[in-house]
């Protein structure tokens, strides 16, 4: 399934189903105002840490360290060596040690001293080779993201956030073992290494094999500018808009492919994403917010879908406005923006560009009245 705010302007034939503009204006109509530093709503993740604890000996040492911090309530869970529910006052932390060596700490309440003490105890036990994703700390190496979860997951990525012209696009892709095999056979890899001339074809093949397990959210420039103005009036920033897009794409996929896990390419503070996901009212997700997540096939596939929709927008926009609109934010972009304003007027620039970029000031100042 491909969801967007409107049909793509002359882009590749990616859409299996399009719906009318649904990006809310203001944003608060769909996502309530943020409050506090924790996560809004119930059942979400408010503070998550992921460790790589590969050896059995290390896992035994970590388990002992965890038990020394606070009393634990042990539970059984599939694919886990152990699961502990740990409480201290009003704070509650769930600890899951998966059989593949992955250790998750997930707080069901605003993180406090209990989470900090657990993280410190684990770090002290296994040392600097440990990887933490999702918290403030990060160690020597990025985690192996090939199979980061014990079950099916959703990967998401975005395109267009750093480009002056064009929409913001976020895509999400659900994978299980079968889908991973199909993506691997297709040769899916990070969109950054796929030529723009090839990306539409690869995206169409991903949609063909993924069906309603994929979603693409496109926010055209005019709508983007309206939402961005509303976001900043509420004291929020671009990361809140990005978080909304990722949560929307993930939520669309979950309508047909319920998943307990999601992997998102890192942007900003993960609390933005946690809050956006919590407000959906869906069952909680175990979310990994990792840098360079495109090494995971689900995220790589999502990056291709997002990039294909983004690149496709330019072909239609260039035909519509009679000007070539370049990608990126270079001097060529400034020149093109000045030519656009000279031809169509400054009031129309928001139809094709993200106006909060500093580029806008340079363009408008230098354009004759």
N, C-alpha and C positions, 0 to 999 in steps of 0.2 A: 504494500500500500504506500502510495506517495501522497502526502498531505502538504498543501501549501496555501499561502494566502491568496494566490490567484494563479492561473495558468502561466507557465514560464513564457517570456517574450521570445519566441522563436528559438528556444533552446532545444536540446535533444528530446526525443519523445520518451521522456522518463515517466510520465504520469500514468499510472494505472487507474487512479481515481483522484479527481480534484474536487475540492469543496470551496464554497464561497469564502471571501475574506473572513478569517476568524481570529486574526491577531487582535487582541483587545486594545481599545483606545478609550480611556487610559489603561495602562497595564494593570492597574489595581482591580479592574473588573474581573480579571481572570486569576490574578495572584494577589492576595491581600497584602497590605503594607507589612514590611518587615518590622519585627519588634525584638529588641534585645540582641544578645550575642549568641544565644543558643538556637535551637531549631524550633520553628513555629509548628504547631499542630502536634499530633500524637503518632506514635508508631514509627517515627523516622529514625535516622541515625544522626546523633549529635555528638560527634567526636569519634573517629574511627582510626585505628592504627593497624597496619599490616606488617608482620615480621616474616622473614624467611628463616626458618629453623630446620635445616635439612637433615641433620644427623639425629638418630634415636637418642644418643647420649645427651645432646644439647636439649632435646625436647624434655627428657626426664629432669634435667637441671632446671629448665624454665618452669616446669610444672611445680617443682618444689619451691622455687622462688615465688611463684604466684600464691601458693598456699600459705607462705610465710607472711604475706602482706595483710590478708584478711580471711576470715572464714569463707569457705566456698560451698555452694550447693551444686553437686555434680548431677548432670543429666546426660542421657545418651542421645546422640544425633548421628544420622547417616553420614558416612565418610569422615567422621571425626574420631580421633583418639580419645578426646575428652571435650566436654563442654562444661564450663563453670558459670553459674550465676553468682555474682558477688555484689553485696550491698554494704554501704556505709552511710548511715543517716538517710538522706533522701536520694543519694547517688547510687545508681545501679549500673554495673558493667557486665556485659556478656563476653566470655572468653571462649574461643573455639580454636582448638588445635586440629587441623586437618591432617589426614594421613599422608598427603603429599608434601608436608613440611610447612605449609602456610599457617600462620598464626594470626587470628583476627581478634582485636579488642574493639568492642563496639559499646558505646555509652547510650543508654536509653533515656538519659536525662542530661541536662547541661553538664559538661565535663568539669570535674573539680579535683580535689586532692586524691581521691581514690584512683582515678585514671592516671594521674601524674605519678603516683607511687608505683602502680603496676608497670608503667612504661619504664620507669627508672630501674625497677628490680629486674625486668627482662633484659634491658640494655646492659646492666651491670653483669648479668649472668653470661650472656652470649657474646658480648664485646662489639667491636666496631664493624664487624662484617655484616651485622644485622641491617636489614633494610626496613625503613619505616616509610610507608606511603600514606598520605592523608592527614598526617599531623604536621607539626612545625619542623620536625627533625627529618634529616635525610642522611643516609650513610654513603659508603664508598661507591656502591654499584646500584644501578637501577634494577628492579626486580625482573625476573623472568616472567614475561606477560603472555607466553604462549598459551598456557592453560591456567589462568589465575584463580579459577573457581572450580569446585567439585561438580557443578551442574551447568546447564545452559545459561548463557548470559547475553546481555545486550551491550553493544559497543556504540559509542556516539562520538561525533567529531563535527567541527564547523568549518565553514569557508567564508571569506569575505570580510572578516572583522578588521583586517588591516588594510583593506583596499578602499580608496576614496570613492570610486564609482562602484555601483552594483549593490545587490542585496546582501543581507546576512542570511546564510543558509546553514541549517543544522540537520544532520541525518543520523539515524539510528538503525542498527542491524542486529537481529537476534540470531544466535548461533547455537547449535548443538554439535555432536560429533559428525553427523551427516553433513550439515551445512559447512562445517570447517573443512571437511574433505573436498566438498565442491568448490569452495573458495580457493583452496590450495591448488586444486587441479586447474582452476581458471587463471592461476598466476597472480592473484590479488596481492597488492603491496601498497605501501603508502602512496597517496595521490601525488605527492611531491616528485616522485620518480616516474610518474605516468605522463606521457606527453598529452598536451591539451587536444591534439588531433586524434588521440586514441581514447580519451577518457569517456566520451559519450558511449562508445561501443562497449567498453568494459562495464560502465554503469548499467547499461541496458541488460547485459548478461547477469549482473548481480541481482537486478530486479526480477529477471526471469526465474532464477533459481530460488530467490528469497521470498517471492510472493508477498503476502501480507505480513511477513516478518521484517519488512523494512518500512521506514517512514522518512520523509523529507519535509522539513519545515522551511519555507522561504519567506523572508520578510523583505518586501521590496523597499527601495530607498525612501519613498514618501511615507510609508507606514513606519519604517524604522525611525525616521526623524521625529515623527509624532510621539512614538513610544519613548524615544530617548529623552525628549523634552519632559515628558511626564515623569520618567524615572529620576531625572536630576532634580525636578521640583520636590520630589519626595526624599531628597537627600541620599539617593542611591547612585549607582554608577553603571558603566558598561557591563561589568561582571554580573550584575543582576539581570540585565537583558540576556546575556549569554546563558546564564543559568536557567532562565525561563525557557529559552529555545531548546536546550538540552532536555529539560524536564518534559517539555511538550512532545518532543520527538520520542523520547523513551516511553512516555505515557501512551502515545499512539500505538507503539508496538505492543505494549503490554495488554492492550485491549483484546488482542487475538493470540498473543504468545506470553502468557504469564511467566514471569522470570523472577528469581530471588536475588539475582546479581546483575550488576552493571559496571562497566569499565568506561570511564570518561577521560579523554585527553585533558590534562590539567590546564586550568586557566584561573588565575586569582585565588582567593581564599575559598576553600571548599564549603564554607558555611553558606555561601550564596546558593550553591547547588543543593546542599542539604535542605535548606529552607524551601526552595522551589519544588523539590520532590515531595517534601512533607505536605505541602499544601494541596497536592493532587488528591489526597484522601484514599490512595491506593495502599495495599499491603506494603510494609516496609521493604526496602531494598538494601542489600549489602553492597555498598558502592565503593569502588576504588577510583580515586582521582589521581591519575599517575602521569608523570611527564613522559613524553615520547611514547605515548600509548599506541601509536600507529604500528608498532611492532606486533601488536595483536591483530589477528585477521579480522575480527569483528569491527574494530576501530578503523583498520585500513579500508575495509569495504565501505564503512560510513564516510570516511574521508573522500573516497572516490565519488560516492553519490552526491555529497555536498559540493565538491569541486565541479562535477559535471553540470549540476544545476546552475552553479555560479557562473561558470564559463559560458553556458548556453544563454544566459541572460544578455550577455554583451552583443551577441549577433543580432538579436531582436532589437535591442536598444539602439545600436548603431544604425540599423535600417530606419527605425522610427524617427530618429532625430537628425539623420543625415550627416552624422559625424562619427569618426572612429573614437571610441572611448577606451583608453588603455587600462590594463590592470595595474595594481600596485599603488604607490604613492610617490612617484618620481617626478622629475622636472617635466617629463612628457605628459604626466597627468595634469600638472598645473597649466601647461599650454593648452591641453584639450579642454580643460574647464573654462579657461578664458575664452576660447573659441566658442564654446557652448553658450556662455553668458552673452557674448557679443551677438550671437545669432538668435537666441531664444529668450534672453533676459535673465537677470539674477533671480527673479521670483520663481523661475522654473527650475533652477539648479537642483532643488531638493527632490525633483522627480528622478534624478539619476545619481545623486551624490549623497554621502553621509556628511551632513552640514557641520557637525561638531568638530570635524578634523580642522587643524590649523590651516590646512590648504585653503579652506573657504575664505579666511581673512586675506590671504595673499591674492586670491583670485578677485574678490570683490573690490579690494583697495586699488588694484592695478587696472581695473576695467573702466574705460571712459563712460561717463554718463550718457 
